[in-house]
Amino acid sequence: MFFIMGTGNKAEDCGTLDHFTCPGCGRLGDLHITKSYSYVSVFFIPLIKMNVTYLATCPHCGRTMELNPRDGKEFERTGSFHPTEESFANMSAPLEMNAPRYCGQCGRRLGPSDRFCPSCGRPIASNQPPQT
């Protein structure tokens, strides 16, 4: 008897958070929410999910913020939640050159100089600070 086991990464589109002001560019828009995770599968059936992360991406500036897991689960279950200061990691921090970036389409972590996602090929917005 033998078992076919494997691991992989997956990103799922959870929907959009309507009418939210992005802390990166200050523009009102609909944030795109993505759930990203790793999994272990047996006979090609995913059994164990690990490293579950919820990501919110601004459609204007491309800034991607990590969503609090509690709020991410609520959004996935109900389709909405009430954002607080604790909902987003580094929500009020200014954009930094070394801040991690994620693809808004598939959730893969990007390198600092990536202009396209190495996983899905989507063009990546340039994450520029707001113009004053």
N, C-alpha and C positions, 0 to 999 in steps of 0.2 A: 504494500500500500504506500502511496506517496501523496504528498500535499503540494499544491501550487500556491505559494504565498508571494506577496509582493507589497510594495509601498508606492505611494504616489502623493501628488499635491493636486488640490482642486480648488477652484474659485466658483462661487455661486452668486448670481445677481439676486439681491434681496429687494431691490426697488429704489425709490427716491424719497428723500425727506424734503417735503415741499416748504418753500418760503423760509430759507435759512440764510443768514448773513455770514459769509465766509470770513474768518479772521485773517486770512492771507491777503485777499484783495479788497475786502469790504463791500463786495457786491452781493445783492440779494439774488438767490437762485435756488435750484433744486439740487441738493447733494445726492450723488449716486452712492448707494450703500452696497458693499460687496462683502461676502463671507469667504474667507480663505482658510484652508486647513490642510493638514497632512493626514494620511490614513494608511491603515494596514488592511490588506485584503487576503482572503482565502478563496481560492477558485474564482477569482475575479469579482468577488462580492466584498465591498468595503465593510469591515466589521468594527474597527476602532478608529475614531476621529481623535486627532491630537493637534495641539497648537492652533486652536480655533481663534481667529482674529477677525474682527469686523472693521472694515475700512470705509471711510467717507471721503469722496473725491469731489472737489469743486469743478463744475464744468467751465468756469471762466479762466481761472489761473492754473488749474491742474494740481493744486495742493491736495495731498492725501493725508488725512489724519486718522489715527487709530481711535475707534469708538470703544467706549467702556463695554466690557462683555455683558454686563447686566442690561444696559440699554440696547445693545445689539440683539440680544435674545428677545427682548420685548418688541423691538422693531420687526424682527423676523416672524414673531408670533402674531402681532396685531397690525403691522403695517405702519405704525407711528409710535412716537414716544415724545416726552417733553424734555428737550435738551436743557441741561444745567451746566454749570462751570466744570463739573466733574465728568461730563459725558465724553469729552474729547481729550486725548493726550496732547499736551502742549498747545491747547486751543488758543491761548492768549499770547503765546510766545511769538516773537517775530520770526520770519523765515531765516533760516541759517543755511549756510553752504553745506554743512555736514549733516543736516537733518535727513533721516532716512526717507526715501521716496518709494512709492508703490504704484504699480500699474492700476489704473482705474478700471480696466477691463477684466484682467485675470487675477489681480492681487499680488503678483510676484514682486519681490523687493528689487529695486533698480539700483544700478551703480550711479555714482555722482555725475558721470558724463554721458549716461545713456540718453539718446534722443528718441529711440524706439525700444519697445519692450522686447527683450530677447526671447520671451516665451510666445507671445501672441502677435508681435509685430506692430502693435498699435503705436502711433506717434505720441510722444509724451510732451505735454505743455512745459514751458520753460520755467515755471515756478519763480517768476520775478516778483520782487516786493512791489507794493502799490506805488504808483507814480504820484508825487505831490506837487 
